[in-house]
Amino acid sequence: MLEIRNLHAKINDAEILRGINLTVKPGEIHAIMGPNGSGKSTLSKVLSGHPSYEVTEGEVLYFGKNLLEMEPDERAREGVFLAFQYPIEIPGVSNASFLRTAYNQVRKHNGEEELDPLEFDDLLQEKIQIVEMDKAFIDRSVNEGFSGGEKKRNEILQMAILDPKLAILDETDSGLDIDALRIVSNGVNKLHSDTNAFILVTHYQRLLNYIQPDYVHVLVNGRIVKSGTKELALELEERGYDWIRDEIEAAGAAAGAGA
Amino acid sequence: MSAIAASLATQEYKYGFTTDIESDVAPRGLTEDTIRLISEKKGEPEFMLEFRLKAFRQWLKMVEPTWPNVTYPAIDYQDIIYYSAPKPKKKLNSLDEVDPELLDTFAKLGIPLNEQKMLANVAVDAIFDSVSVATTYREKLLEHGVIFCSFSEAVKDHPELIKKYLGTVVPVGDNYFAALNSAVFSDGSFVYIPKGVKSPMDLSSYFRINNSESGQFERTLIICEEGASVSYLEGCTAPKFDKNQLHAAVVELIALDNAEIKYSTVQNWYAGDEEGRGGIYNFVTKRGKCQGKNSKISWTQVETGSAITWKYPSCVLIGDNSVGEFYSVALTNHRQQADTGTKMIHVGKNTKSTIVSKGISAGKSNNSYRGLVKVMPGAENARSYTQCDSMLIGQDCGANTFPYIEVSNNSSKIEHEATTSKISEEQIFYFMQRGIPQEDAISMIINGFCKEVIRELPMEFAVEAQRLLGLKLENSVG
């Protein structure tokens, strides 16, 4: 469903992504790991269309369509979902009306009838159980005054409602205590199916104790330098990222010597 | 921010048309003769001429206020036309005989005046330039003893009420623009609700400026006798002209024992273009007197138009246990300037006031809240709460808050809260990432910001206000 080819992107003239290649098929879970500043969050933002980032080279196909030509809201309606690392507070807009507006935009896009507030409430009551959230959160302003863990659970609730085809979770595990981590992971596992795919951007291996990835990729300096399975994540946990850097340098030196 | 700021380009002002109609116009400029002419044209009794001349003589001695946080070129008061009335083709016996041009104009503005199409349950006084052209549902209201008519008719038919109340809330020399209005006002609306009567329908005035050279100076007087209540709505539009027009109105409200007046305004005067050419100078004095005990006056305003707004709907809380409220949304875009707020004067015991002000600035506009809470020595146990929030959209606009609190009684409780926020690019991106288009996102954020005020408006008005706030800020620019 997703094909990233030689993707380069920059922000404020600083090149962050320097040639990403990645293919994601329905039903797959990909974990993207890497040290701070390697470009993990940038990749999430570029895929979802954040206006601050500029793509300078490469292409991204999403179900065969050029994803980069689509506006962020269009991508969302086509099923691309980003769970934010730092979810945004929207004072004065209730969680319920925000969710319903978003949900109905997707329905409308798919040629389906929009739900009225009562019908939508039924759906909401069902989905809210996935993230074990108190119903009172529904009537509060979006993320306003929520704790870090509550904000992340709210992201997963939104994901459950919008039922995306491609969900990108940007460090959703960061700052979560063990209970919240379990709830968030359970949510992802419940939503995962043969027809959707997940990209988990994470700094730590511990999320992968709860969610089994099919592939693990290591991102360093804006490139995927190593791909593997769950075992790669365990190795990273044990040895850190330095050995990968060393490997790249060695390879680079060898290439230089050969030339 | 650039994407949002760029998307706030001009939303076409859809009320900018002019009506081609023959008008009866006074010569340009202002002298005692102009005032005598206006009074004569209206066939006024002597006491009205006296009132006007007294105001004019005071005005001559006054200077235009310079304290508002707004700037504009000096106004040449001798270059304004002080009286402009559409010429009636013949004497009118009923609404059906109103000039079709005028009926069309108001129909285009969404205010049908034909008997068959009138707004259900809202009586309308339609004011075109300086004069009232039609008032709907008058007979039905009279059955309940409610008087709703143009100010000119009230002067003719109910001089005793006019004499008793006119200028008692806003004295002729109150301020520069009120004095000017008192001297030259040509028409307006008059409402009288007798003792114990709850007005069977909402009353409303719709103001339309048409002449490019004339000022609009109307006067509204609402009197609620003991135990009476009324909800009054006011809407305003004007054509697009490159020149500025002066609108200096005075509104006086009087609530006796246990009476309640709710006054709602949606102001959408032409605001000028993106570069600040044209637009209305909206210099208005609105004040209500809670004369009786347990009386209540509530102002709700949604101010979206005018090049400059200078307006402080206020309450003087004289009766014990009386209540004053002020709910306001002031939105400025492009080069608009607004200096608006309220005054709550606590005189009686256990008086209570609530102020909720929401200022939204976009473009290169400047938006100031200015408010006074004053507790007089005799106002035992007065309470006042102020919440004053500003929202900024883009980098080039300004928001200011000037709260004044003067307390002369130790038993009072005064609270003041203020916040400033911005619509950030990150917020917009968050909405869009959930599939919500940018325009809807801005509209939802703005309406969320204003909802405490919007919910105070009567239903139809609330819908209109929400739509208007959205329109003023939205644009389809991607």
Boltz contact constraints between the chains, C-beta under 6 A:
constraints:
  - contact:
      token1: [A, 48]
      token2: [B, 433]
      max_distance: 6.0
  - contact:
      token1: [A, 50]
      token2: [B, 429]
      max_distance: 6.0
  - contact:
      token1: [A, 51]
      token2: [B, 3]
      max_distance: 6.0
  - contact:
      token1: [A, 72]
      token2: [B, 432]
      max_distance: 6.0
  - contact:
      token1: [A, 72]
      token2: [B, 433]
      max_distance: 6.0
  - contact:
      token1: [A, 73]
      token2: [B, 432]
      max_distance: 6.0
  - contact:
      token1: [A, 73]
      token2: [B, 435]
      max_distance: 6.0
  - contact:
      token1: [A, 73]
      token2: [B, 437]
      max_distance: 6.0
  - contact:
      token1: [A, 76]
      token2: [B, 433]
      max_distance: 6.0
  - contact:
      token1: [A, 76]
      token2: [B, 434]
      max_distance: 6.0
  - contact:
      token1: [A, 76]
      token2: [B, 435]
      max_distance: 6.0
  - contact:
      token1: [A, 77]
      token2: [B, 435]
      max_distance: 6.0
  - contact:
      token1: [A, 82]
      token2: [B, 433]
      max_distance: 6.0
  - contact:
      token1: [A, 88]
      token2: [B, 426]
      max_distance: 6.0
  - contact:
      token1: [A, 88]
      token2: [B, 427]
      max_distance: 6.0
  - contact:
      token1: [A, 88]
      token2: [B, 430]
      max_distance: 6.0
  - contact:
      token1: [A, 92]
      token2: [B, 448]
      max_distance: 6.0
  - contact:
      token1: [A, 92]
      token2: [B, 449]
      max_distance: 6.0
  - contact:
      token1: [A, 92]
      token2: [B, 451]
      max_distance: 6.0
  - contact:
      token1: [A, 93]
      token2: [B, 444]
      max_distance: 6.0
  - contact:
      token1: [A, 93]
      token2: [B, 448]
      max_distance: 6.0
  - contact:
      token1: [A, 101]
      token2: [B, 436]
      max_distance: 6.0
  - contact:
      token1: [A, 102]
      token2: [B, 434]
      max_distance: 6.0
  - contact:
      token1: [A, 102]
      token2: [B, 435]
      max_distance: 6.0
  - contact:
      token1: [A, 102]
      token2: [B, 436]
      max_distance: 6.0
  - contact:
      token1: [A, 105]
      token2: [B, 435]
      max_distance: 6.0
  - contact:
      token1: [A, 105]
      token2: [B, 436]
      max_distance: 6.0
  - contact:
      token1: [A, 106]
      token2: [B, 435]
      max_distance: 6.0
